Amino acid sequence: MKRLRRLLSGQEGITGLETAIILIAFVIVASVFAFVVLSTGLFSAERGKETVFAGLNKAQANLELHGSVVVTASGSPLVPDEITFSLALAAGGTAVNIDPSATTNSVVMNYIDQNARVSDVTYAVTWIQGDGDSLLEPGELAEVSITLPTTPGSQNLAANEHFTIEVVAPQGGTMLIARTMPAAIDAVMDLH
């Protein structure tokens, strides 16, 4: 018993100052940990936002179709020979070079039907509203005319045939113009 009393009487309690120091140390460690977690979370969120915006810029088409797609035919019997449509910039789009003679950083047109796929078809641009350069900018409108490629031994674009024009801009997504020919071939066909 004496030993137990001596053992218990020699024990001192923790003072208030020591308790305060320990609590302050816990608070400092906790605040540093919280700062690290928050800054890492904010950094990750910012990187995620940048990734989403980069993906949207890549997927978003800069160009949009204005009006109808018109197919004209000539000859006897009538054979479709030209496709015409109007292009403008999409809302928030950046300027696009649509010069048919440019070899780099310009729009490329591809033609696809059930008989053929022709890459980089020849096209002509007529400016409806423009400022004199070859860049399609906000507020401008350009009419594009594509001369249909001819496949030897077959008539391109017969009645009820489906065709697609891929408009590939240097930046942004590819715009697809898909239409089906009417049941009867006329000199001028407006494909809505």
Backbone as a ProteinNet text record, in pm:
[ID]
protein_1_A
[PRIMARY]
MKRLRRLLSGQEGITGLETAIILIAFVIVASVFAFVVLSTGLFSAERGKETVFAGLNKAQANLELHGSVVVTASGSPLVPDEITFSLALAAGGTAVNIDPSATTNSVVMNYIDQNARVSDVTYAVTWIQGDGDSLLEPGELAEVSITLPTTPGSQNLAANEHFTIEVVAPQGGTMLIARTMPAAIDAVMDLH
[TERTIARY]
80.1	0	85.8	197.9	284.3	341.2	379.5	435.1	332.8	212.7	106.8	80.8	79.3	58.2	174.3	294.3	409.6	406.2	364.8	354.9	248.2	135.1	26.6	58.6	127.2	155.1	260.9	343.8	447.3	395.5	275.8	219.7	168.7	209.4	158.5	62.3	-38.4	-135.1	-80.8	-143.6	-102.9	-157.6	-73.9	-117.4	-191.7	-257.8	-335.7	-248.6	-126.9	-36.8	5.7	36.4	73.6	-43.5	-163.5	-283.3	-303.5	-285.4	-301.6	-199.9	-75	28.1	-7.8	-55.5	-94.5	-212.1	-310.5	-426.1	-385.6	-296.7	-250	-176.3	-95.2	-24.8	-123.2	-229.4	-332.2	-401.3	-433.1	-500.9	-410.6	-282.3	-189.4	-176.5	-159.8	-149	-277.4	-391.1	-519.6	-536	-495.9	-511	-417.2	-295.1	-203.1	-259.8	-311.1	-371.5	-492	-576.3	-692.8	-649.5	-545.2	-495.1	-445.1	-371.6	-319.5	-434.4	-533.5	-647.6	-724.9	-750.7	-826.1	-749.3	-621.3	-544.9	-532.8	-518.4	-515	-649.9	-756.6	-890.1	-916	-876.5	-894.5	-809.7	-686.1	-600.2	-660.7	-711.2	-772.7	-897.5	-977	-1098.4	-1063.5	-960.8	-918.3	-866.5	-788.5	-739.3	-854.2	-952.5	-1069.9	-1146.8	-1160.1	-1229.9	-1156.1	-1022.6	-944.2	-962.2	-966.7	-984.5	-1121	-1224.6	-1359.9	-1366.9	-1310.8	-1314.8	-1233.6	-1121.6	-1042.1	-1120.4	-1189.6	-1272.3	-1386.9	-1450.2	-1559.6	-1509	-1393.2	-1337.8	-1307.5	-1260.4	-1227.3	-1353.1	-1456.5	-1578.2	-1675	-1668	-1763.7	-1731.1	-1830.5	-1810.4	-1806.9	-1714.1	-1704.9	-1804	-1843.3	-1928.1	-2069.3	-2162.9	-2300.3	-2362.4	-2458.1	-2528.1	-2637.3	-2643.5	-2749.4	-2831.8	-2958.3	-3044.9	-3044.2	-3089.3	-3105.5	-2982.4	-2983.6	-2884.8	-2953.7	-2894.2	-2954.8	-2867.5	-2929.6	-2860.4	-2912.7	-2820.7	-2861.3	-2818.9	-2899.4	-2873.8	-2878.2	-2801.4	-2801.2	-2790.2	-2804	-2791.3	-2925.1	-2920.7	-3041.1	-3003.4	-3047.6	-3135.2	-3060.8	-3138.5	-3081.4	-2991.5	-2869.7	-2771.6	-2725.1	-2740.6	-2694.4	-2544.8	-2508.7	-2368.3	-2312	-2396.8	-2344.7	-2431.2	-2365	-2432.8	-2393	-2492	-2466.7	-2531.5	-2458.5	-2510.9	-2438.1	-2494.8	-2436.2	-2379.6	-2262.7	-2195.8	-2179.7	-2190.5	-2162.3	-2092.9	-2037.2	-1974.5	-2081	-2057.2	-2144.8	-2121.9	-2217.2	-2204.9	-2079.6	-1996.2	-1873.9	-1761.5	-1780.9	-1677.5	-1566.1	-1451.2	-1337.6	-1331.6	-1267.7	-1259.5	-1198.7	-1252.9	-1210.7	-1174.2	-1060.9	-1018.2	-1092.8	-1170.6	-1244.5	-1197.3	-1073.2	-1015.3	-992.4	-1058.1	-1042.1	-901.1	-825.1	-690	-583.8	-619.6	-522.4	-487.4	-361.2	-316.8	-300.2	-298.3	-287.2	-385.7	-428.2	-519.6	-644.3	-699.4	-820.7	-922.2	-1045.7	-1153.6	-1134	-1161.4	-1155.3	-1296.2	-1340.7	-1472.6	-1453.6	-1525.3	-1524.4	-1666.1	-1677	-1806.1	-1820.3	-1938.2	-1963.4	-2102.3	-2111.7	-2242.1	-2227.7	-2328.2	-2323	-2221	-2175.9	-2080	-1935.8	-1915.4	-1777.7	-1762	-1636.8	-1597.9	-1481.8	-1501.1	-1399.1	-1350.8	-1222.5	-1162.9	-1120.3	-1132.1	-1084.8	-1138.9	-1271.2	-1333.7	-1311.6	-1316.6	-1301.2	-1430.8	-1414.4	-1530.7	-1498.1	-1602.8	-1587.7	-1666.1	-1619.5	-1684.2	-1730.5	-1856.2	-1912	-1953.1	-1901.6	-1930	-2062.6	-2154.1	-2281.2	-2263.5	-2198.6	-2159.4	-2017.6	-1927.5	-1788.8	-1711.5	-1587.4	-1506.3	-1389.4	-1390	-1289.3	-1175.2	-1160.7	-1055	-1114.4	-1030.9	-1079.5	-1120.5	-1122.8	-1164.6	-1313.7	-1380.1	-1520.8	-1524.7	-1572	-1570.6	-1712.4	-1730.5	-1866.4	-1940.3	-2063.4	-2146	-2131.3	-2041.3	-2022.4	-2095.2	-2127.2	-2199.3	-2136.4	-2104.1	-2041.1	-2122.4	-2137.2	-2205.2	-2099.4	-2110.3	-2012.9	-2079.1	-2008.6	-2056.9	-1956.6	-2006.2	-1921.5	-1960.9	-1863	-1886.1	-1879.4	-1986.4	-1992	-1887.4	-1814.9	-1717.1	-1789.7	-1731.8	-1793.5	-1715.2	-1790	-1729.5	-1749.6	-1643.4	-1658.9	-1752.5	-1847.1	-1937.1	-2058.1	-2072.6	-2191.5	-2236.3	-2365.2	-2421.1	-2418.9	-2361.8	-2362.3	-2497.1	-2534.6	-2658.4	-2781.7	-2824.4	-2948	-3066	-3185.9	-3306.8	-3305.9	-3349.2	-3358.5	-3223.1	-3115	-2982.4	-2943.4	-2880.7	-2835.1	-2690	-2659.3	-2520.8	-2487.5	-2357.1	-2308.4	-2190.2	-2186.6	-2071	-2010.3	-1883.1	-1810.2	-1737.6	-1764.7	-1693.8	-1596.8	-1468.8	-1366.5	-1289.4	-1310.3	-1239.8	-1106.7	-1008.5	-880	-892.6	-988.2	-1012.6	-1158.4	-1186.5	-1324.6	-1366.6	-1494	-1545.7	-1578.3	-1607.5	-1646	-1795.8	-1837.6	-1979.8	-2022.9	-2128.2	-2180.6	-2309.1	-2317.4	-2439.8	-2488.6	-2592.2	-2644.9	-2783.7	-2803.8	-2931.4	-2963.5	-3090.6	-3136.1	-3198.5	-3162	-3216.2	-3364.9	-3441.5	-3585	-3608.5	-3734.1	-3769.9	-3753.8	-3765.2	-3749	-3639.6	-3555.8	-3447.1	-3499	-3483.2	-3521.7	-3395.8	-3411.1	-3297.6	-3245.9	-3337.4	-3299.4	-3378.4	-3308.7	-3374.3	-3330.7	-3428.1	-3401.6	-3419.3	-3307.7	-3311.9	-3304.7	-3414.2	-3424.2	-3339.4
-118.2	0	126.6	117.8	233.4	266.3	162.7	185.4	247.1	202.8	254.5	401.1	435.4	575.1	661.7	609.6	684.9	704.1	601.6	608.7	709.6	707.9	800.1	941.7	958.7	1093.1	1161.8	1086.8	1145.6	1188	1152	1186.9	1330.2	1405.8	1541.1	1544.2	1626	1639.5	1730.1	1722.7	1806.7	1945.8	2042.6	2178.8	2235.1	2343.8	2408.9	2456.5	2501.6	2549.8	2437.4	2322.3	2207.9	2164	2165.4	2130	2227.5	2355.6	2457.1	2436.7	2404.9	2381.5	2262.3	2157	2037.6	2069.7	2142.8	2178.9	2269	2364.5	2452.9	2371.2	2276.7	2191.8	2113.7	2059.4	1987.9	2081.8	2202.3	2299.1	2335.9	2359.2	2395.3	2280.6	2158.6	2042.8	2026.7	2043.7	2030.1	2139.3	2262.8	2370.5	2350.7	2304.7	2276	2163.3	2060.9	1949.5	1998.9	2082.8	2136.2	2222.5	2304.2	2387.5	2301.3	2195.9	2106.7	2039	1992.7	1925.1	2022.3	2143.4	2241.2	2285.5	2314.5	2358.9	2247.6	2124.3	2011.9	1996.4	2011	2001.7	2112.5	2235.7	2347.6	2330.1	2282.2	2257.7	2151.2	2044.6	1937.1	1986.3	2067.1	2120.7	2212.4	2292.7	2382.3	2303.3	2200.7	2116.4	2044	2000.7	1936.8	2032.9	2156.8	2258.2	2285.4	2295	2315.9	2200.4	2079.8	1962.3	1963.6	1998.9	2004.9	2110.4	2229.6	2335.2	2298.4	2232.5	2188.5	2086.4	1995	1897.4	1962.4	2061.8	2132.3	2206.9	2272.3	2342.5	2246.8	2128.3	2029.9	1973.6	1952.2	1889.4	1988	2111.3	2209.9	2249.7	2245.7	2285.7	2437.7	2491.3	2635.2	2681.8	2593	2630	2578.7	2648.3	2599.9	2628.2	2544.9	2555.4	2661.5	2751.1	2851.8	2827.3	2796.6	2774.4	2630.2	2614.4	2480.7	2437.3	2309	2252	2236.8	2295.1	2293.9	2210.4	2115.7	2033.6	2074.4	2105.2	2140.7	2029.3	2011.7	1907.1	1969.9	1912.8	1961.9	1842.5	1871.5	1767.1	1704.7	1611.7	1539.6	1393.5	1306.7	1330.2	1409.5	1466.1	1548.1	1465.3	1515.8	1449.8	1552.7	1523.6	1617.7	1645.3	1774.5	1807.8	1907	1968.2	2066.3	2071.4	2086.8	2102.5	2239.5	2317.4	2451.8	2466.9	2528.8	2557.1	2678.3	2738.3	2857.1	2822.2	2879.7	2857.5	2988.5	2980.1	3092.3	3036	3124.1	3080.8	3049.7	2947.9	2917.3	3022.9	3036.5	3134.4	3103.4	3203.8	3185.5	3119.2	3093.2	3027.6	3123.3	3068	3149.1	3151.8	3252.9	3270.6	3146.7	3112.7	2993.2	3033.8	2984.5	3010.6	2916.3	2972.3	2888.3	2912.7	2952.6	2974.6	2839.5	2812.4	2681.8	2657.5	2764.2	2745.5	2730.8	2752.4	2738.5	2591.6	2567.4	2429	2391.2	2489.6	2461.2	2548.1	2498.9	2570.8	2621.3	2540.1	2575.4	2462.2	2493.4	2395.3	2292.2	2165.8	2057.2	1998.9	1977.6	1919.4	1777.3	1682.4	1543.4	1506	1427.6	1385.4	1233.4	1189.7	1046.6	1014.2	913.2	857.6	705.7	635.9	489.4	432.7	513.6	465.2	500.9	610.7	658.5	745.8	758.2	857.4	933.2	1063.3	1146.1	1247.5	1243.1	1337.2	1464.3	1574.8	1705.2	1738.7	1741.6	1776.6	1925.4	1959.3	2100.4	2174.7	2295.8	2378.6	2523.6	2602.7	2746.4	2820.4	2938.9	3019.7	3150.9	3182.5	3312.1	3381.7	3500.6	3572.3	3645.8	3615.5	3686.8	3810.4	3793.1	3903.2	3874.6	3966.4	3945.5	4075.9	4070.1	4191.3	4187.9	4094.7	4093.5	3995.8	3938.1	3838.9	3699.2	3597.6	3459.8	3396.5	3474.3	3422.7	3442.4	3335.2	3343.4	3387	3508.6	3569.5	3592.4	3628.1	3653.5	3757.3	3726.7	3817.4	3798.4	3712.5	3691.3	3564.6	3560.2	3446.8	3414	3287.6	3243.6	3130.9	3136.3	3029.5	2938.8	2810.3	2711.5	2626.2	2611.4	2528.1	2416.1	2293.2	2175.5	2111.7	2093.6	2022.9	1874.1	1803.9	1661.9	1584.1	1499.7	1415.5	1311.7	1280	1178.9	1049.6	942.5	810.2	746.4	706.2	648	526.4	527.2	413.1	416.5	518.1	524.3	668.6	684.8	817.8	849.3	960.6	1002.1	1060.5	1039.4	1092.1	1061.7	940.8	899	934	913.3	939.6	855.3	913.9	850.5	810.6	858.9	823.9	918.1	861.4	937.1	979.3	1106.5	1153.2	1236.4	1249.3	1326.8	1411.1	1534.1	1620.5	1646.8	1615	1643.9	1776.3	1871.7	1999.2	1994.1	1977.6	1959.3	2090.5	2157	2282	2250.4	2340.8	2315	2303.7	2374.2	2367.1	2333.9	2262.1	2227.5	2098.3	2066.1	1941.1	1946.2	1831.5	1818.9	1838	1917	1937.9	1842.8	1766.6	1673.8	1729.4	1729.4	1768.7	1643.1	1581.6	1456.7	1483.9	1444.2	1464.6	1342.2	1333	1227.3	1293.1	1244.1	1298	1267.2	1352.9	1326.4	1210.5	1171.2	1057.9	1089.7	1217.3	1257.5	1362.8	1354.6	1449.6	1568.3	1689.4	1813.9	1896.4	2008.1	2094.9	2159.1	2196.5	2255.2	2182.3	2127.2	2053.3	2113.1	2160.3	2218.6	2109.7	2066.6	1958.9	2022.6	2026.4	2096.3	2029.9
0	0	0	80.4	86.7	-51.9	-117.3	-251	-344.1	-334.9	-420.7	-389.3	-261.1	-223	-270.8	-252.7	-296.6	-449.6	-518.1	-662.9	-703.2	-639	-671.5	-626.2	-517.4	-468.4	-554.6	-625.1	-710.1	-847.2	-883.1	-1014.1	-1011.6	-1113.5	-1125.6	-1242.6	-1236.9	-1346.5	-1456.4	-1569.7	-1682.5	-1657.1	-1670.9	-1644.1	-1763.5	-1741.6	-1847.7	-1962	-1932	-2035.7	-2129.1	-2074.3	-2156.7	-2243.6	-2189.2	-2266.1	-2380.9	-2356.3	-2460.4	-2572.4	-2535.7	-2637.6	-2724.3	-2664.3	-2740.3	-2831.9	-2782.3	-2865.9	-2981	-2954.3	-3061.9	-3168.2	-3127.2	-3223.6	-3309.4	-3247.4	-3324.4	-3423.3	-3381.5	-3468.4	-3585.8	-3561.2	-3668.7	-3768.5	-3718.9	-3807.9	-3889.4	-3824.3	-3894.4	-3999.6	-3970.2	-4068.3	-4187.1	-4163.4	-4274.2	-4360.9	-4298.8	-4373.5	-4454.9	-4395.2	-4466.3	-4584	-4565.7	-4675.2	-4790.4	-4759.4	-4863.4	-4938.2	-4864.3	-4927.4	-5015.2	-4966	-5044.3	-5168.3	-5154.5	-5271.6	-5375	-5332.1	-5425.6	-5495.9	-5421.7	-5481.3	-5581.6	-5548.6	-5640.5	-5766	-5748.9	-5863.8	-5955	-5894.6	-5973.8	-6045.7	-5977.8	-6040.7	-6157.4	-6142.3	-6249.8	-6369.8	-6344.7	-6453.8	-6523.2	-6444.9	-6503.5	-6591.4	-6547.5	-6626.3	-6756.9	-6750.4	-6872.1	-6969.8	-6919.3	-7004.5	-7072	-6996.3	-7052.6	-7162.2	-7137.7	-7238.4	-7362.1	-7344	-7459.7	-7541.5	-7474.6	-7545.5	-7619.8	-7558.2	-7625.6	-7747.7	-7737.9	-7853.2	-7966.5	-7932.5	-8035.7	-8101.1	-8022.5	-8074.5	-8137.6	-8095.9	-8143.6	-8286.7	-8372.7	-8511.2	-8519.8	-8597.9	-8619.1	-8724.1	-8812.8	-8926	-8907.4	-8970.4	-8971.5	-9107.5	-9142	-9269.4	-9258	-9356.2	-9360.6	-9485.4	-9467.4	-9581.6	-9628.6	-9750.3	-9808.9	-9885.6	-9918.1	-10008.1	-10143.1	-10246.9	-10379.9	-10472.9	-10540.8	-10640.1	-10776.6	-10868.4	-11004.3	-11099.2	-11203	-11302.3	-11440.7	-11532.1	-11669.9	-11763.4	-11890.8	-11991.6	-12024.5	-12118.6	-12157.6	-12170.1	-12083.6	-11969	-11860.9	-11768.1	-11661.6	-11570.8	-11549.7	-11463.1	-11359.5	-11230.5	-11127.7	-11142.5	-11141.7	-11160.5	-11058.9	-10974.6	-10879.6	-10753.1	-10639.3	-10511	-10455.9	-10413.5	-10362	-10225.5	-10132.4	-9998.8	-9942.1	-9837.5	-9775.1	-9638.9	-9608.8	-9481	-9405.6	-9273.4	-9184.1	-9061.4	-8980.4	-8856.1	-8752.3	-8673.8	-8561	-8453.2	-8363.3	-8255.4	-8173.3	-8156.7	-8079.6	-8156.6	-8285	-8364.9	-8402.5	-8431.8	-8475	-8627.4	-8682.1	-8827.1	-8893.6	-9011.5	-9084.5	-9227	-9274.4	-9411.2	-9505.1	-9596.7	-9692.6	-9835.8	-9849.2	-9981.6	-10048.9	-10162.9	-10228	-10281.7	-10305.3	-10359.5	-10251.4	-10124.4	-10015.2	-9995.1	-9963.1	-9944.3	-9797.6	-9707	-9563.8	-9487	-9372.1	-9281.7	-9353.2	-9438.5	-9510.1	-9496.6	-9528.3	-9523.4	-9634.8	-9602.2	-9700.2	-9711.6	-9834.1	-9860	-9912.4	-9852.4	-9897.7	-9940.7	-10044.5	-10098.1	-10084.3	-10036	-10017.3	-10070.9	-10155.1	-10193.6	-10198	-10248.4	-10245.1	-10343.6	-10438.5	-10537.6	-10508.4	-10433.1	-10418.4	-10294.2	-10253.2	-10153.6	-10214.1	-10235.1	-10298	-10195.5	-10164.9	-10069.7	-10141.1	-10071.8	-10118.7	-10257.6	-10268.1	-10396.1	-10423.8	-10552.5	-10589	-10558.6	-10508.6	-10478.7	-10509	-10525.4	-10549.8	-10441.6	-10406.7	-10303.4	-10364.3	-10341.4	-10379.3	-10250.5	-10229.2	-10104.9	-10115.7	-10025	-10018.3	-9931.1	-9816.3	-9728	-9683.2	-9711.5	-9672.5	-9675.6	-9626.5	-9621.3	-9719.2	-9812.3	-9916.8	-9896.8	-9777.3	-9758.3	-9769.7	-9752.6	-9767.7	-9635	-9527.9	-9397.1	-9377.7	-9338	-9301.3	-9155.4	-9131	-8998.4	-8950.5	-8822.5	-8771.5	-8856.1	-8890	-8969.7	-9119	-9163.8	-9306.2	-9350.1	-9480.3	-9538	-9672.8	-9693.7	-9818.4	-9879.9	-10011.9	-10085.1	-10146.5	-10117.1	-10164.9	-10273	-10385.6	-10495.7	-10518.9	-10509.5	-10530.6	-10662.2	-10749.4	-10873.6	-10842.1	-10873.4	-10840.3	-10918	-10847.6	-10918	-11002.2	-11115.6	-11202.1	-11191.4	-11179.9	-11175.5	-11312.5	-11379	-11513.2	-11511.3	-11605.7	-11620.8	-11529.9	-11443.2	-11358.7	-11343.1	-11324.1	-11305	-11155.7	-11120.4	-10981.1	-10943.3	-10821.1	-10763.9	-10848	-10839.8	-10904.6	-10813.5	-10862.8	-10784	-10656.9	-10546.8	-10413.6	-10354.4	-10410.5	-10358.4	-10244	-10144.2	-10027.2	-10049.7	-10014.5	-10023.9	-9901.4	-9875.8	-9762.1	-9806.6	-9756.6	-9777.2	-9640.4	-9626.6	-9502.6	-9521	-9434	-9435.9	-9317.4	-9347.7	-9244.7	-9228.4	-9115.5	-9085.9	-9017.6	-9026.3	-8960.6	-8808.3	-8749.1	-8605	-8582.5	-8475.5	-8443.8	-8509.8	-8494.4	-8545.4	-8693.7	-8747.3	-8887.8	-8900.6	-8997.8	-9023.2	-9134.2	-9109.3	-9208.9	-9267.8	-9399.9	-9469.9	-9541.1	-9486.5	-9543	-9601.2	-9724.9	-9792.2	-9877.6	-9919	-10009.1	-10131.4	-10246.7	-10372.4	-10381.4	-10449	-10466.3	-10563.9	-10574.7	-10660.8	-10808.1	-10844.6	-10984.8	-10992.9	-11095.2	-11114	-11194.1	-11136.6	-11201.8	-11224.2	-11297.5	-11324.4	-11196.3	-11105.1	-10976.4	-10867.7	-10769.2	-10661	-10527.2	-10451.4	-10319.4	-10215.5	-10155.1	-10054.6	-9917.6	-9849.3	-9720	-9615.5
[MASK]
++++++++++++++++++++++++++++++++++++++++++++++++++++++++++++++++++++++++++++++++++++++++++++++++++++++++++++++++++++++++++++++++++++++++++++++++++++++++++++++++++++++++++++++++++++++++++++++++

